[in-house]
Amino acid sequence: MGQPDLDYTAPEVQNSSKCSPLSDMFSLGLVICAIFNGGRSVIEANLSCATYQKQLEMLESNLNDIIDRVPHQLQEALQNLLEVDARRRPNAQNFSMLNLKTLMASQIM
């Protein structure tokens, strides 16, 4: 088995080999960031575990650098997806409901 791309890996997967659907939500957040960041993840580990840990510590700062490029309706949900603590992340159903409510509110305004 090959080395996973750490640039899109959730912290709990890398640090303790624990994977859950919430890990996928973190990865989704990183993919969304890459879409609005010229195709580059906000974590650039270059397959290095040590670099991954350093980048993870800088995640909030890196996210703040690109958040203005993300549509306003998605910003809060994206920040929730990138919670380092998996227990604080939305699951897929909650994420879809958050975005639906946000989009509906923006349509009303």
Buried (B, 14 or more C-beta within 10 A) or exposed (E): EEEEEBBBBBBBBBBEEEEBEBBBBBBBBBEBBBEBBEEEBBBEBEEEEEBBBEBBEEBEEBBEEBBEEBEEBBBBBBBBBBBBEBEEBBEEEEBEEBBEEBEEEEEEE
